[in-house]
Amino acid sequence: MLQVLPFIVFGANSFGAFIFNERKSKFPLVNFKLMLNRAILPANLIIVLVGFSMFMLFQTIPILVKNQNL
């Protein structure tokens, strides 16, 4: 865990800096007001969950296949 912690901290700091810069920007890349809209928020959450699930699936399939061949 100590090897991964600096990367997590760096990623969180970078994400925070990105949000800070986007809120101050005249023409932001990501409109946070639109993302938090009540009509769009459930779709955004579903897309995040599906994307995370697909990522985890692609990470675990090689491990499961390798363990089955023993």
PDB file of N, CA, C, O and CB in Angstrom:
ATOM      1  N   MET A   1       0.827  -1.197   0.000  1.00  0.00           N
ATOM      2  CA  MET A   1       0.000   0.000   0.000  1.00  0.00           C
ATOM      3  C   MET A   1       0.868   1.257   0.000  1.00  0.00           C
ATOM      4  O   MET A   1       0.482   2.275  -0.574  1.00  0.00           O
ATOM      5  CB  MET A   1      -0.939   0.000   1.211  1.00  0.00           C
ATOM      6  N   LEU A   2       2.019   1.196   0.628  1.00  0.00           N
ATOM      7  CA  LEU A   2       2.889   2.372   0.677  1.00  0.00           C
ATOM      8  C   LEU A   2       3.440   2.741  -0.699  1.00  0.00           C
ATOM      9  O   LEU A   2       3.790   3.898  -0.934  1.00  0.00           O
ATOM     10  CB  LEU A   2       4.039   2.126   1.639  1.00  0.00           C
ATOM     11  N   GLN A   3       3.520   1.772  -1.606  1.00  0.00           N
ATOM     12  CA  GLN A   3       4.013   2.058  -2.949  1.00  0.00           C
ATOM     13  C   GLN A   3       2.958   2.740  -3.799  1.00  0.00           C
ATOM     14  O   GLN A   3       3.289   3.503  -4.707  1.00  0.00           O
ATOM     15  CB  GLN A   3       4.471   0.782  -3.624  1.00  0.00           C
ATOM     16  N   VAL A   4       1.698   2.476  -3.517  1.00  0.00           N
ATOM     17  CA  VAL A   4       0.606   3.025  -4.310  1.00  0.00           C
ATOM     18  C   VAL A   4       0.151   4.379  -3.776  1.00  0.00           C
ATOM     19  O   VAL A   4      -0.380   5.192  -4.532  1.00  0.00           O
ATOM     20  CB  VAL A   4      -0.566   2.055  -4.333  1.00  0.00           C
ATOM     21  N   LEU A   5       0.348   4.627  -2.510  1.00  0.00           N
ATOM     22  CA  LEU A   5      -0.146   5.842  -1.862  1.00  0.00           C
ATOM     23  C   LEU A   5       0.321   7.134  -2.541  1.00  0.00           C
ATOM     24  O   LEU A   5      -0.500   8.035  -2.712  1.00  0.00           O
ATOM     25  CB  LEU A   5       0.290   5.853  -0.424  1.00  0.00           C
ATOM     26  N   PRO A   6       1.582   7.274  -2.935  1.00  0.00           N
ATOM     27  CA  PRO A   6       1.975   8.527  -3.614  1.00  0.00           C
ATOM     28  C   PRO A   6       1.211   8.768  -4.914  1.00  0.00           C
ATOM     29  O   PRO A   6       0.898   9.910  -5.250  1.00  0.00           O
ATOM     30  CB  PRO A   6       3.465   8.509  -3.909  1.00  0.00           C
ATOM     31  N   PHE A   7       0.911   7.692  -5.646  1.00  0.00           N
ATOM     32  CA  PHE A   7       0.168   7.848  -6.894  1.00  0.00           C
ATOM     33  C   PHE A   7      -1.273   8.268  -6.631  1.00  0.00           C
ATOM     34  O   PHE A   7      -1.832   9.075  -7.373  1.00  0.00           O
ATOM     35  CB  PHE A   7       0.196   6.548  -7.695  1.00  0.00           C
ATOM     36  N   ILE A   8      -1.871   7.725  -5.581  1.00  0.00           N
ATOM     37  CA  ILE A   8      -3.232   8.114  -5.221  1.00  0.00           C
ATOM     38  C   ILE A   8      -3.267   9.578  -4.809  1.00  0.00           C
ATOM     39  O   ILE A   8      -4.168  10.315  -5.212  1.00  0.00           O
ATOM     40  CB  ILE A   8      -3.773   7.225  -4.085  1.00  0.00           C
ATOM     41  N   VAL A   9      -2.308  10.000  -4.022  1.00  0.00           N
ATOM     42  CA  VAL A   9      -2.242  11.397  -3.579  1.00  0.00           C
ATOM     43  C   VAL A   9      -2.016  12.321  -4.774  1.00  0.00           C
ATOM     44  O   VAL A   9      -2.661  13.364  -4.888  1.00  0.00           O
ATOM     45  CB  VAL A   9      -1.115  11.587  -2.532  1.00  0.00           C
ATOM     46  N   PHE A  10      -1.099  11.938  -5.663  1.00  0.00           N
ATOM     47  CA  PHE A  10      -0.838  12.757  -6.849  1.00  0.00           C
ATOM     48  C   PHE A  10      -2.081  12.853  -7.730  1.00  0.00           C
ATOM     49  O   PHE A  10      -2.400  13.930  -8.234  1.00  0.00           O
ATOM     50  CB  PHE A  10       0.337  12.176  -7.655  1.00  0.00           C
ATOM     51  N   GLY A  11      -2.784  11.739  -7.919  1.00  0.00           N
ATOM     52  CA  GLY A  11      -4.000  11.744  -8.726  1.00  0.00           C
ATOM     53  C   GLY A  11      -5.090  12.603  -8.121  1.00  0.00           C
ATOM     54  O   GLY A  11      -5.767  13.339  -8.839  1.00  0.00           O
ATOM     55  N   ALA A  12      -5.274  12.520  -6.798  1.00  0.00           N
ATOM     56  CA  ALA A  12      -6.285  13.336  -6.130  1.00  0.00           C
ATOM     57  C   ALA A  12      -5.936  14.819  -6.227  1.00  0.00           C
ATOM     58  O   ALA A  12      -6.814  15.652  -6.454  1.00  0.00           O
ATOM     59  CB  ALA A  12      -6.424  12.919  -4.658  1.00  0.00           C
ATOM     60  N   ASN A  13      -4.662  15.147  -6.055  1.00  0.00           N
ATOM     61  CA  ASN A  13      -4.241  16.548  -6.175  1.00  0.00           C
ATOM     62  C   ASN A  13      -4.424  17.063  -7.600  1.00  0.00           C
ATOM     63  O   ASN A  13      -4.861  18.197  -7.797  1.00  0.00           O
ATOM     64  CB  ASN A  13      -2.777  16.703  -5.749  1.00  0.00           C
ATOM     65  N   SER A  14      -4.097  16.253  -8.576  1.00  0.00           N
ATOM     66  CA  SER A  14      -4.264  16.651  -9.975  1.00  0.00           C
ATOM     67  C   SER A  14      -5.735  16.858 -10.311  1.00  0.00           C
ATOM     68  O   SER A  14      -6.090  17.809 -11.008  1.00  0.00           O
ATOM     69  CB  SER A  14      -3.653  15.598 -10.909  1.00  0.00           C
ATOM     70  N   PHE A  15      -6.585  15.971  -9.818  1.00  0.00           N
ATOM     71  CA  PHE A  15      -8.021  16.107 -10.061  1.00  0.00           C
ATOM     72  C   PHE A  15      -8.562  17.373  -9.403  1.00  0.00           C
ATOM     73  O   PHE A  15      -9.380  18.079  -9.993  1.00  0.00           O
ATOM     74  CB  PHE A  15      -8.775  14.873  -9.539  1.00  0.00           C
ATOM     75  N   GLY A  16      -8.113  17.660  -8.191  1.00  0.00           N
ATOM     76  CA  GLY A  16      -8.529  18.883  -7.509  1.00  0.00           C
ATOM     77  C   GLY A  16      -8.075  20.128  -8.254  1.00  0.00           C
ATOM     78  O   GLY A  16      -8.831  21.092  -8.376  1.00  0.00           O
ATOM     79  N   ALA A  17      -6.836  20.112  -8.757  1.00  0.00           N
ATOM     80  CA  ALA A  17      -6.334  21.251  -9.533  1.00  0.00           C
ATOM     81  C   ALA A  17      -7.117  21.416 -10.828  1.00  0.00           C
ATOM     82  O   ALA A  17      -7.395  22.539 -11.250  1.00  0.00           O
ATOM     83  CB  ALA A  17      -4.840  21.077  -9.843  1.00  0.00           C
ATOM     84  N   PHE A  18      -7.475  20.294 -11.463  1.00  0.00           N
ATOM     85  CA  PHE A  18      -8.274  20.360 -12.691  1.00  0.00           C
ATOM     86  C   PHE A  18      -9.628  21.002 -12.419  1.00  0.00           C
ATOM     87  O   PHE A  18     -10.061  21.881 -13.164  1.00  0.00           O
ATOM     88  CB  PHE A  18      -8.465  18.955 -13.288  1.00  0.00           C
ATOM     89  N   ILE A  19     -10.297  20.568 -11.356  1.00  0.00           N
ATOM     90  CA  ILE A  19     -11.607  21.140 -11.023  1.00  0.00           C
ATOM     91  C   ILE A  19     -11.471  22.628 -10.703  1.00  0.00           C
ATOM     92  O   ILE A  19     -12.289  23.436 -11.143  1.00  0.00           O
ATOM     93  CB  ILE A  19     -12.243  20.389  -9.826  1.00  0.00           C
ATOM     94  N   PHE A  20     -10.444  22.990  -9.941  1.00  0.00           N
ATOM     95  CA  PHE A  20     -10.227  24.394  -9.589  1.00  0.00           C
ATOM     96  C   PHE A  20     -10.027  25.242 -10.845  1.00  0.00           C
ATOM     97  O   PHE A  20     -10.617  26.315 -10.974  1.00  0.00           O
ATOM     98  CB  PHE A  20      -9.009  24.534  -8.655  1.00  0.00           C
ATOM     99  N   ASN A  21      -9.192  24.757 -11.772  1.00  0.00           N
ATOM    100  CA  ASN A  21      -8.938  25.501 -13.009  1.00  0.00           C
ATOM    101  C   ASN A  21     -10.170  25.562 -13.904  1.00  0.00           C
ATOM    102  O   ASN A  21     -10.410  26.583 -14.549  1.00  0.00           O
ATOM    103  CB  ASN A  21      -7.784  24.871 -13.772  1.00  0.00           C
ATOM    104  N   GLU A  22     -10.943  24.506 -13.952  1.00  0.00           N
ATOM    105  CA  GLU A  22     -12.133  24.490 -14.796  1.00  0.00           C
ATOM    106  C   GLU A  22     -13.196  25.458 -14.282  1.00  0.00           C
ATOM    107  O   GLU A  22     -13.894  26.083 -15.081  1.00  0.00           O
ATOM    108  CB  GLU A  22     -12.706  23.078 -14.872  1.00  0.00           C
ATOM    109  N   ARG A  23     -13.328  25.590 -12.980  1.00  0.00           N
ATOM    110  CA  ARG A  23     -14.315  26.520 -12.428  1.00  0.00           C
ATOM    111  C   ARG A  23     -13.931  27.971 -12.690  1.00  0.00           C
ATOM    112  O   ARG A  23     -14.803  28.830 -12.820  1.00  0.00           O
ATOM    113  CB  ARG A  23     -14.474  26.292 -10.929  1.00  0.00           C
ATOM    114  N   LYS A  24     -12.633  28.250 -12.769  1.00  0.00           N
ATOM    115  CA  LYS A  24     -12.156  29.612 -13.003  1.00  0.00           C
ATOM    116  C   LYS A  24     -12.091  29.960 -14.491  1.00  0.00           C
ATOM    117  O   LYS A  24     -12.008  31.135 -14.849  1.00  0.00           O
ATOM    118  CB  LYS A  24     -10.786  29.794 -12.377  1.00  0.00           C
ATOM    119  N   SER A  25     -12.128  28.949 -15.356  1.00  0.00           N
ATOM    120  CA  SER A  25     -11.954  29.159 -16.786  1.00  0.00           C
ATOM    121  C   SER A  25     -13.175  29.829 -17.407  1.00  0.00           C
ATOM    122  O   SER A  25     -14.312  29.600 -16.995  1.00  0.00           O
ATOM    123  CB  SER A  25     -11.677  27.835 -17.480  1.00  0.00           C
ATOM    124  N   LYS A  26     -12.907  30.658 -18.405  1.00  0.00           N
ATOM    125  CA  LYS A  26     -14.000  31.322 -19.113  1.00  0.00           C
ATOM    126  C   LYS A  26     -14.745  30.325 -20.004  1.00  0.00           C
ATOM    127  O   LYS A  26     -15.971  30.377 -20.107  1.00  0.00           O
ATOM    128  CB  LYS A  26     -13.463  32.498 -19.956  1.00  0.00           C
ATOM    129  N   PHE A  27     -14.006  29.420 -20.646  1.00  0.00           N
ATOM    130  CA  PHE A  27     -14.586  28.388 -21.500  1.00  0.00           C
ATOM    131  C   PHE A  27     -14.121  27.019 -21.005  1.00  0.00           C
ATOM    132  O   PHE A  27     -13.145  26.483 -21.531  1.00  0.00           O
ATOM    133  CB  PHE A  27     -14.187  28.606 -22.995  1.00  0.00           C
ATOM    134  N   PRO A  28     -14.790  26.441 -20.012  1.00  0.00           N
ATOM    135  CA  PRO A  28     -14.327  25.172 -19.429  1.00  0.00           C
ATOM    136  C   PRO A  28     -14.527  23.990 -20.369  1.00  0.00           C
ATOM    137  O   PRO A  28     -15.421  23.995 -21.216  1.00  0.00           O
ATOM    138  CB  PRO A  28     -15.053  24.904 -18.123  1.00  0.00           C
ATOM    139  N   LEU A  29     -13.675  22.973 -20.205  1.00  0.00           N
ATOM    140  CA  LEU A  29     -13.830  21.735 -20.958  1.00  0.00           C
ATOM    141  C   LEU A  29     -15.008  20.922 -20.440  1.00  0.00           C
ATOM    142  O   LEU A  29     -15.700  20.258 -21.212  1.00  0.00           O
ATOM    143  CB  LEU A  29     -12.549  20.908 -20.891  1.00  0.00           C
ATOM    144  N   VAL A  30     -15.233  20.975 -19.127  1.00  0.00           N
ATOM    145  CA  VAL A  30     -16.303  20.224 -18.479  1.00  0.00           C
ATOM    146  C   VAL A  30     -17.191  21.212 -17.749  1.00  0.00           C
ATOM    147  O   VAL A  30     -16.729  21.953 -16.881  1.00  0.00           O
ATOM    148  CB  VAL A  30     -15.738  19.143 -17.500  1.00  0.00           C
ATOM    149  N   ASN A  31     -18.468  21.222 -18.103  1.00  0.00           N
ATOM    150  CA  ASN A  31     -19.409  22.104 -17.442  1.00  0.00           C
ATOM    151  C   ASN A  31     -19.994  21.361 -16.238  1.00  0.00           C
ATOM    152  O   ASN A  31     -20.865  20.507 -16.399  1.00  0.00           O
ATOM    153  CB  ASN A  31     -20.532  22.571 -18.427  1.00  0.00           C
ATOM    154  N   PHE A  32     -19.521  21.682 -15.043  1.00  0.00           N
ATOM    155  CA  PHE A  32     -19.948  20.970 -13.847  1.00  0.00           C
ATOM    156  C   PHE A  32     -21.401  21.253 -13.485  1.00  0.00           C
ATOM    157  O   PHE A  32     -22.061  20.411 -12.875  1.00  0.00           O
ATOM    158  CB  PHE A  32     -19.057  21.336 -12.689  1.00  0.00           C
ATOM    159  N   LYS A  33     -21.900  22.413 -13.849  1.00  0.00           N
ATOM    160  CA  LYS A  33     -23.319  22.712 -13.598  1.00  0.00           C
ATOM    161  C   LYS A  33     -24.209  21.771 -14.410  1.00  0.00           C
ATOM    162  O   LYS A  33     -25.255  21.329 -13.934  1.00  0.00           O
ATOM    163  CB  LYS A  33     -23.639  24.192 -13.950  1.00  0.00           C
ATOM    164  N   LEU A  34     -23.790  21.472 -15.627  1.00  0.00           N
ATOM    165  CA  LEU A  34     -24.556  20.553 -16.468  1.00  0.00           C
ATOM    166  C   LEU A  34     -24.455  19.122 -15.945  1.00  0.00           C
ATOM    167  O   LEU A  34     -25.436  18.379 -15.981  1.00  0.00           O
ATOM    168  CB  LEU A  34     -24.065  20.622 -17.921  1.00  0.00           C
ATOM    169  N   MET A  35     -23.269  18.729 -15.458  1.00  0.00           N
ATOM    170  CA  MET A  35     -23.098  17.370 -14.954  1.00  0.00           C
ATOM    171  C   MET A  35     -23.918  17.110 -13.699  1.00  0.00           C
ATOM    172  O   MET A  35     -24.338  15.977 -13.464  1.00  0.00           O
ATOM    173  CB  MET A  35     -21.640  17.104 -14.671  1.00  0.00           C
ATOM    174  N   LEU A  36     -24.154  18.136 -12.890  1.00  0.00           N
ATOM    175  CA  LEU A  36     -24.912  17.971 -11.652  1.00  0.00           C
ATOM    176  C   LEU A  36     -26.397  18.259 -11.825  1.00  0.00           C
ATOM    177  O   LEU A  36     -27.138  18.302 -10.843  1.00  0.00           O
ATOM    178  CB  LEU A  36     -24.349  18.870 -10.585  1.00  0.00           C
ATOM    179  N   ASN A  37     -26.835  18.456 -13.054  1.00  0.00           N
ATOM    180  CA  ASN A  37     -28.243  18.679 -13.332  1.00  0.00           C
ATOM    181  C   ASN A  37     -29.045  17.440 -12.910  1.00  0.00           C
ATOM    182  O   ASN A  37     -28.618  16.310 -13.144  1.00  0.00           O
ATOM    183  CB  ASN A  37     -28.463  18.999 -14.838  1.00  0.00           C
ATOM    184  N   ARG A  38     -30.203  17.661 -12.289  1.00  0.00           N
ATOM    185  CA  ARG A  38     -30.991  16.534 -11.753  1.00  0.00           C
ATOM    186  C   ARG A  38     -31.443  15.575 -12.847  1.00  0.00           C
ATOM    187  O   ARG A  38     -31.633  14.388 -12.583  1.00  0.00           O
ATOM    188  CB  ARG A  38     -32.213  17.058 -11.000  1.00  0.00           C
ATOM    189  N   ALA A  39     -31.615  16.063 -14.056  1.00  0.00           N
ATOM    190  CA  ALA A  39     -32.067  15.195 -15.148  1.00  0.00           C
ATOM    191  C   ALA A  39     -30.923  14.361 -15.717  1.00  0.00           C
ATOM    192  O   ALA A  39     -31.168  13.282 -16.256  1.00  0.00           O
ATOM    193  CB  ALA A  39     -32.699  16.031 -16.258  1.00  0.00           C
ATOM    194  N   ILE A  40     -29.696  14.826 -15.611  1.00  0.00           N
ATOM    195  CA  ILE A  40     -28.561  14.162 -16.226  1.00  0.00           C
ATOM    196  C   ILE A  40     -27.736  13.365 -15.221  1.00  0.00           C
ATOM    197  O   ILE A  40     -27.037  12.430 -15.612  1.00  0.00           O
ATOM    198  CB  ILE A  40     -27.688  15.176 -16.912  1.00  0.00           C
ATOM    199  N   LEU A  41     -27.800  13.710 -13.944  1.00  0.00           N
ATOM    200  CA  LEU A  41     -26.968  13.067 -12.928  1.00  0.00           C
ATOM    201  C   LEU A  41     -27.151  11.551 -12.850  1.00  0.00           C
ATOM    202  O   LEU A  41     -26.150  10.839 -12.768  1.00  0.00           O
ATOM    203  CB  LEU A  41     -27.264  13.668 -11.590  1.00  0.00           C
ATOM    204  N   PRO A  42     -28.383  11.019 -12.870  1.00  0.00           N
ATOM    205  CA  PRO A  42     -28.495   9.542 -12.826  1.00  0.00           C
ATOM    206  C   PRO A  42     -27.815   8.850 -14.010  1.00  0.00           C
ATOM    207  O   PRO A  42     -27.204   7.795 -13.841  1.00  0.00           O
ATOM    208  CB  PRO A  42     -29.963   9.138 -12.791  1.00  0.00           C
ATOM    209  N   ALA A  43     -27.917   9.431 -15.192  1.00  0.00           N
ATOM    210  CA  ALA A  43     -27.256   8.840 -16.364  1.00  0.00           C
ATOM    211  C   ALA A  43     -25.742   8.883 -16.199  1.00  0.00           C
ATOM    212  O   ALA A  43     -25.053   7.928 -16.556  1.00  0.00           O
ATOM    213  CB  ALA A  43     -27.671   9.579 -17.656  1.00  0.00           C
ATOM    214  N   ASN A  44     -25.218   9.985 -15.659  1.00  0.00           N
ATOM    215  CA  ASN A  44     -23.774  10.083 -15.435  1.00  0.00           C
ATOM    216  C   ASN A  44     -23.304   9.030 -14.435  1.00  0.00           C
ATOM    217  O   ASN A  44     -22.259   8.412 -14.637  1.00  0.00           O
ATOM    218  CB  ASN A  44     -23.403  11.489 -14.936  1.00  0.00           C
ATOM    219  N   LEU A  45     -24.056   8.822 -13.371  1.00  0.00           N
ATOM    220  CA  LEU A  45     -23.681   7.827 -12.369  1.00  0.00           C
ATOM    221  C   LEU A  45     -23.720   6.414 -12.948  1.00  0.00           C
ATOM    222  O   LEU A  45     -22.848   5.597 -12.655  1.00  0.00           O
ATOM    223  CB  LEU A  45     -24.608   7.921 -11.156  1.00  0.00           C
ATOM    224  N   ILE A  46     -24.727   6.129 -13.768  1.00  0.00           N
ATOM    225  CA  ILE A  46     -24.826   4.814 -14.392  1.00  0.00           C
ATOM    226  C   ILE A  46     -23.650   4.580 -15.339  1.00  0.00           C
ATOM    227  O   ILE A  46     -23.090   3.484 -15.378  1.00  0.00           O
ATOM    228  CB  ILE A  46     -26.159   4.677 -15.149  1.00  0.00           C
ATOM    229  N   ILE A  47     -23.276   5.608 -16.103  1.00  0.00           N
ATOM    230  CA  ILE A  47     -22.143   5.473 -17.022  1.00  0.00           C
ATOM    231  C   ILE A  47     -20.857   5.220 -16.246  1.00  0.00           C
ATOM    232  O   ILE A  47     -20.034   4.406 -16.668  1.00  0.00           O
ATOM    233  CB  ILE A  47     -21.999   6.736 -17.896  1.00  0.00           C
ATOM    234  N   VAL A  48     -20.671   5.902 -15.121  1.00  0.00           N
ATOM    235  CA  VAL A  48     -19.470   5.687 -14.304  1.00  0.00           C
ATOM    236  C   VAL A  48     -19.450   4.256 -13.759  1.00  0.00           C
ATOM    237  O   VAL A  48     -18.406   3.604 -13.785  1.00  0.00           O
ATOM    238  CB  VAL A  48     -19.413   6.711 -13.135  1.00  0.00           C
ATOM    239  N   LEU A  49     -20.580   3.766 -13.272  1.00  0.00           N
ATOM    240  CA  LEU A  49     -20.635   2.412 -12.728  1.00  0.00           C
ATOM    241  C   LEU A  49     -20.379   1.360 -13.807  1.00  0.00           C
ATOM    242  O   LEU A  49     -19.657   0.392 -13.568  1.00  0.00           O
ATOM    243  CB  LEU A  49     -21.991   2.164 -12.073  1.00  0.00           C
ATOM    244  N   VAL A  50     -20.956   1.541 -14.977  1.00  0.00           N
ATOM    245  CA  VAL A  50     -20.743   0.587 -16.068  1.00  0.00           C
ATOM    246  C   VAL A  50     -19.284   0.608 -16.518  1.00  0.00           C
ATOM    247  O   VAL A  50     -18.698  -0.447 -16.763  1.00  0.00           O
ATOM    248  CB  VAL A  50     -21.673   0.905 -17.258  1.00  0.00           C
ATOM    249  N   GLY A  51     -18.698   1.787 -16.628  1.00  0.00           N
ATOM    250  CA  GLY A  51     -17.294   1.889 -17.016  1.00  0.00           C
ATOM    251  C   GLY A  51     -16.379   1.234 -15.999  1.00  0.00           C
ATOM    252  O   GLY A  51     -15.447   0.520 -16.369  1.00  0.00           O
ATOM    253  N   PHE A  52     -16.639   1.473 -14.716  1.00  0.00           N
ATOM    254  CA  PHE A  52     -15.829   0.855 -13.668  1.00  0.00           C
ATOM    255  C   PHE A  52     -15.988  -0.661 -13.692  1.00  0.00           C
ATOM    256  O   PHE A  52     -15.010  -1.389 -13.522  1.00  0.00           O
ATOM    257  CB  PHE A  52     -16.216   1.409 -12.288  1.00  0.00           C
ATOM    258  N   SER A  53     -17.208  -1.139 -13.902  1.00  0.00           N
ATOM    259  CA  SER A  53     -17.448  -2.586 -13.962  1.00  0.00           C
ATOM    260  C   SER A  53     -16.709  -3.221 -15.137  1.00  0.00           C
ATOM    261  O   SER A  53     -16.130  -4.298 -14.994  1.00  0.00           O
ATOM    262  CB  SER A  53     -18.952  -2.874 -14.072  1.00  0.00           C
ATOM    263  N   MET A  54     -16.726  -2.567 -16.291  1.00  0.00           N
ATOM    264  CA  MET A  54     -16.011  -3.103 -17.449  1.00  0.00           C
ATOM    265  C   MET A  54     -14.509  -3.121 -17.196  1.00  0.00           C
ATOM    266  O   MET A  54     -13.830  -4.078 -17.569  1.00  0.00           O
ATOM    267  CB  MET A  54     -16.325  -2.277 -18.705  1.00  0.00           C
ATOM    268  N   PHE A  55     -13.988  -2.081 -16.570  1.00  0.00           N
ATOM    269  CA  PHE A  55     -12.563  -2.038 -16.263  1.00  0.00           C
ATOM    270  C   PHE A  55     -12.193  -3.182 -15.331  1.00  0.00           C
ATOM    271  O   PHE A  55     -11.193  -3.864 -15.558  1.00  0.00           O
ATOM    272  CB  PHE A  55     -12.181  -0.688 -15.634  1.00  0.00           C
ATOM    273  N   MET A  56     -12.980  -3.402 -14.291  1.00  0.00           N
ATOM    274  CA  MET A  56     -12.689  -4.473 -13.347  1.00  0.00           C
ATOM    275  C   MET A  56     -12.815  -5.840 -14.014  1.00  0.00           C
ATOM    276  O   MET A  56     -12.043  -6.748 -13.708  1.00  0.00           O
ATOM    277  CB  MET A  56     -13.624  -4.387 -12.139  1.00  0.00           C
ATOM    278  N   LEU A  57     -13.763  -5.993 -14.907  1.00  0.00           N
ATOM    279  CA  LEU A  57     -13.940  -7.255 -15.615  1.00  0.00           C
ATOM    280  C   LEU A  57     -12.722  -7.566 -16.477  1.00  0.00           C
ATOM    281  O   LEU A  57     -12.232  -8.695 -16.475  1.00  0.00           O
ATOM    282  CB  LEU A  57     -15.203  -7.211 -16.479  1.00  0.00           C
ATOM    283  N   PHE A  58     -12.234  -6.575 -17.209  1.00  0.00           N
ATOM    284  CA  PHE A  58     -11.071  -6.797 -18.058  1.00  0.00           C
ATOM    285  C   PHE A  58      -9.818  -7.056 -17.243  1.00  0.00           C
ATOM    286  O   PHE A  58      -8.895  -7.707 -17.732  1.00  0.00           O
ATOM    287  CB  PHE A  58     -10.853  -5.610 -18.968  1.00  0.00           C
ATOM    288  N   GLN A  59      -9.762  -6.570 -16.026  1.00  0.00           N
ATOM    289  CA  GLN A  59      -8.605  -6.823 -15.174  1.00  0.00           C
ATOM    290  C   GLN A  59      -8.649  -8.219 -14.567  1.00  0.00           C
ATOM    291  O   GLN A  59      -7.601  -8.823 -14.342  1.00  0.00           O
ATOM    292  CB  GLN A  59      -8.528  -5.781 -14.071  1.00  0.00           C
ATOM    293  N   THR A  60      -9.843  -8.744 -14.298  1.00  0.00           N
ATOM    294  CA  THR A  60      -9.944 -10.017 -13.591  1.00  0.00           C
ATOM    295  C   THR A  60     -10.035 -11.235 -14.507  1.00  0.00           C
ATOM    296  O   THR A  60      -9.719 -12.341 -14.068  1.00  0.00           O
ATOM    297  CB  THR A  60     -11.135  -9.989 -12.699  1.00  0.00           C
ATOM    298  N   ILE A  61     -10.450 -11.076 -15.748  1.00  0.00           N
ATOM    299  CA  ILE A  61     -10.584 -12.230 -16.642  1.00  0.00           C
ATOM    300  C   ILE A  61      -9.256 -12.962 -16.836  1.00  0.00           C
ATOM    301  O   ILE A  61      -9.244 -14.188 -16.734  1.00  0.00           O
ATOM    302  CB  ILE A  61     -11.127 -11.783 -17.996  1.00  0.00           C
ATOM    303  N   PRO A  62      -8.132 -12.284 -17.110  1.00  0.00           N
ATOM    304  CA  PRO A  62      -6.872 -13.043 -17.263  1.00  0.00           C
ATOM    305  C   PRO A  62      -6.482 -13.804 -15.999  1.00  0.00           C
ATOM    306  O   PRO A  62      -5.945 -14.908 -16.096  1.00  0.00           O
ATOM    307  CB  PRO A  62      -5.740 -12.100 -17.647  1.00  0.00           C
ATOM    308  N   ILE A  63      -6.731 -13.261 -14.849  1.00  0.00           N
ATOM    309  CA  ILE A  63      -6.401 -13.938 -13.598  1.00  0.00           C
ATOM    310  C   ILE A  63      -7.272 -15.178 -13.429  1.00  0.00           C
ATOM    311  O   ILE A  63      -6.775 -16.237 -13.044  1.00  0.00           O
ATOM    312  CB  ILE A  63      -6.580 -12.984 -12.396  1.00  0.00           C
ATOM    313  N   LEU A  64      -8.564 -15.055 -13.715  1.00  0.00           N
ATOM    314  CA  LEU A  64      -9.464 -16.206 -13.595  1.00  0.00           C
ATOM    315  C   LEU A  64      -9.099 -17.304 -14.590  1.00  0.00           C
ATOM    316  O   LEU A  64      -9.127 -18.485 -14.243  1.00  0.00           O
ATOM    317  CB  LEU A  64     -10.917 -15.770 -13.808  1.00  0.00           C
ATOM    318  N   VAL A  65      -8.758 -16.930 -15.825  1.00  0.00           N
ATOM    319  CA  VAL A  65      -8.397 -17.923 -16.831  1.00  0.00           C
ATOM    320  C   VAL A  65      -7.102 -18.627 -16.448  1.00  0.00           C
ATOM    321  O   VAL A  65      -6.984 -19.842 -16.612  1.00  0.00           O
ATOM    322  CB  VAL A  65      -8.257 -17.267 -18.210  1.00  0.00           C
ATOM    323  N   LYS A  66      -6.143 -17.882 -15.946  1.00  0.00           N
ATOM    324  CA  LYS A  66      -4.883 -18.479 -15.539  1.00  0.00           C
ATOM    325  C   LYS A  66      -5.079 -19.462 -14.388  1.00  0.00           C
ATOM    326  O   LYS A  66      -4.434 -20.510 -14.361  1.00  0.00           O
ATOM    327  CB  LYS A  66      -3.896 -17.396 -15.141  1.00  0.00           C
ATOM    328  N   ASN A  67      -5.947 -19.144 -13.450  1.00  0.00           N
ATOM    329  CA  ASN A  67      -6.188 -20.038 -12.300  1.00  0.00           C
ATOM    330  C   ASN A  67      -6.971 -21.268 -12.698  1.00  0.00           C
ATOM    331  O   ASN A  67      -6.847 -22.293 -12.028  1.00  0.00           O
ATOM    332  CB  ASN A  67      -6.934 -19.299 -11.197  1.00  0.00           C
ATOM    333  N   GLN A  68      -7.768 -21.227 -13.748  1.00  0.00           N
ATOM    334  CA  GLN A  68      -8.544 -22.378 -14.183  1.00  0.00           C
ATOM    335  C   GLN A  68      -7.668 -23.439 -14.845  1.00  0.00           C
ATOM    336  O   GLN A  68      -8.011 -24.621 -14.829  1.00  0.00           O
ATOM    337  CB  GLN A  68      -9.634 -21.936 -15.140  1.00  0.00           C
ATOM    338  N   ASN A  69      -6.553 -23.033 -15.421  1.00  0.00           N
ATOM    339  CA  ASN A  69      -5.690 -23.977 -16.140  1.00  0.00           C
ATOM    340  C   ASN A  69      -4.742 -24.732 -15.220  1.00  0.00           C
ATOM    341  O   ASN A  69      -3.977 -25.569 -15.698  1.00  0.00           O
ATOM    342  CB  ASN A  69      -4.889 -23.244 -17.188  1.00  0.00           C
ATOM    343  N   LEU A  70      -4.765 -24.473 -13.954  1.00  0.00           N
ATOM    344  CA  LEU A  70      -3.889 -25.195 -13.029  1.00  0.00           C
ATOM    345  C   LEU A  70      -4.444 -26.563 -12.864  1.00  0.00           C
ATOM    346  O   LEU A  70      -3.881 -27.373 -12.128  1.00  0.00           O
ATOM    347  CB  LEU A  70      -3.760 -24.482 -11.661  1.00  0.00           C
TER     348      LEU A  70
END
